[in-house]
Amino acid sequence: MPNVEAHITGTVWKIECAVGQEVEEGDTVVILESMKMEMPVEAEDDGKVVEIRCAEGESVGEGDVLVVLG
């Protein structure tokens, strides 16, 4: 299953998807806040969201899995 990972260390500002939602390559699934800037995290593949592994307000590190697609 493809994973959507954090590309920077930051805080989850907003989750833009829900479990069961179909997403396409390039869709924003999570928005991270780092150094007072909002950074969109995009799906790298088409798929259905099967798991969200982060919560709004949570700190994440570079490479952490945020969303699992099926």
SULNORSUL-V561698 format. One record per helix or strand of 3 or more residues. SS is the DSSP state (@ for helix, = for strand). FROM is the first residue (numbers start at 1). TO is the last residue. Records with the same first field share a line. If there is no record, write none. Layout:
# SULNORSUL-V561698
SS=FROM-TO  FROM-TO
This chain:
# SULNORSUL-V561698
==3-5  10-15  28-34  37-42  47-52  65-69
